[in-house]
Amino acid sequence: MSLLSLKSVRTDIGQYAVLHDVSFEVPEGGVFVLLGRNGAGKTTTLRSIMGLWTPSPGSITFRGQDITAMHTADIARLGIAYVPENMGIFGTLTVDENLVLATATGRIDPDRLKWVHGLFPALETFRDKQAWSLSGGQKQMLSVARAIIEPRDLILIDEPTKGLAPSIVDAMAEAFREIAETSTILLVEQNFGFAKKLGRDMAVIDDGRVVHAGSMAEFAADRALQDRLLSLSM
Ligand SMILES: Nc1ncnc2c1ncn2[C@@H]1O[C@H](COP(=O)(O)OP(=O)(O)OP(=O)(O)O)[C@@H](O)[C@H]1O
């Protein structure tokens, strides 16, 4: 059984159908990458999984349980975390306070914090700084750290490398690799170099439809397919 399964998902935003027919299966473990041109429907797919939009018709199941019409908080309680493109951090709170607020109980497990600090050392160095004063890369690290400060089965991450320097992107890739040893990551990415290094399985969305799904190794080796499905936007 797949960890997450989308079947013929249609999501309307207002009067517009944004997702027409999205189906894919995310296996447990590793990084699954969702690719697609600008405006293809990647963010809408993540928001639909998280219950921020409600698809109809179509179904989304997590560990076999139908979550299509569930509330976001209940979906989160099942073990799914979401790192949105705008990062969702609180600028006037410190790094530590941002992490505490991301826990269910208001208490951070010290061993877990140590692990997160190992992944993102800047979050330990600047733990008492207000989040607004961090660099772009550090803010992104904080947004990912909030998602993993408690164990999660599935982490949805929307374009984490956007606007980041190559050295930060490399550090992020290292961290994602380690996170994906114990959780599954569903990654939306425009940076194909980054996606290619991390992804095991992948799907391409175009105009609200899945137009390709398969292994990343095969897709990365097929330049003609990349050009056709992603064109120059990658
Ligand atoms: N709140 C909204 N209201 C109206 N239209 C929306 C809304 N959110 C998204 N859309 C439209 O739905 C389509 C898909 O948007 P979405 O953000 O899912 O694409 P994306 O693949 O994540 O693109 P990008 O890489 O640009 O973020 C776009 O045409 C977008 O303009």
The ligand as a MOL file (V3000), in Angstrom:
LIG
                    3D

  0  0  0     0  0            999 V3000
M  V30 BEGIN CTAB
M  V30 COUNTS 31 33 0 0 0
M  V30 BEGIN ATOM
M  V30 1 N -6.3460 31.4430 -4.5430 0
M  V30 2 C -6.4130 31.3760 -5.8840 0
M  V30 3 N -7.3610 32.0290 -6.5770 0
M  V30 4 C -7.4340 31.9450 -7.9240 0
M  V30 5 N -6.5930 31.2350 -8.6820 0
M  V30 6 C -5.6260 30.5680 -8.0610 0
M  V30 7 C -5.4660 30.5930 -6.6410 0
M  V30 8 N -4.4050 29.8090 -6.3160 0
M  V30 9 C -3.9270 29.3460 -7.4810 0
M  V30 10 N -4.6490 29.7840 -8.5270 0
M  V30 11 C -4.4050 29.4810 -9.9450 0
M  V30 12 O -4.3140 28.0840 -10.0930 0
M  V30 13 C -3.2730 27.7280 -10.9930 0
M  V30 14 C -2.3020 26.7700 -10.3190 0
M  V30 15 O -1.6390 27.4570 -9.2490 0
M  V30 16 P -0.5630 26.7550 -8.3250 0
M  V30 17 O -0.0900 27.7800 -7.3430 0
M  V30 18 O -1.1070 25.4860 -7.7930 0
M  V30 19 O 0.5790 26.4230 -9.3680 0
M  V30 20 P 2.0760 25.9600 -9.1470 0
M  V30 21 O 2.2900 24.8060 -10.0490 0
M  V30 22 O 2.3560 25.7660 -7.7010 0
M  V30 23 O 2.8680 27.1970 -9.7240 0
M  V30 24 P 4.0790 28.0730 -9.1550 0
M  V30 25 O 5.2830 27.3060 -9.4590 0
M  V30 26 O 3.9540 29.3160 -9.9660 0
M  V30 27 O 3.8370 28.2910 -7.6880 0
M  V30 28 C -2.6460 29.0170 -11.4640 0
M  V30 29 O -3.2090 29.3690 -12.6870 0
M  V30 30 C -3.0440 30.0140 -10.3980 0
M  V30 31 O -3.1490 31.3080 -10.9360 0
M  V30 END ATOM
M  V30 BEGIN BOND
M  V30 1 1 1 2
M  V30 2 1 2 3
M  V30 3 2 2 7
M  V30 4 2 3 4
M  V30 5 1 4 5
M  V30 6 2 5 6
M  V30 7 1 6 7
M  V30 8 1 6 10
M  V30 9 1 7 8
M  V30 10 2 8 9
M  V30 11 1 9 10
M  V30 12 1 10 11
M  V30 13 1 11 12
M  V30 14 1 11 30
M  V30 15 1 12 13
M  V30 16 1 13 14
M  V30 17 1 13 28
M  V30 18 1 14 15
M  V30 19 1 15 16
M  V30 20 2 16 17
M  V30 21 1 16 18
M  V30 22 1 16 19
M  V30 23 1 19 20
M  V30 24 2 20 21
M  V30 25 1 20 22
M  V30 26 1 20 23
M  V30 27 1 23 24
M  V30 28 2 24 25
M  V30 29 1 24 26
M  V30 30 1 24 27
M  V30 31 1 28 29
M  V30 32 1 28 30
M  V30 33 1 30 31
M  V30 END BOND
M  V30 END CTAB
M  END
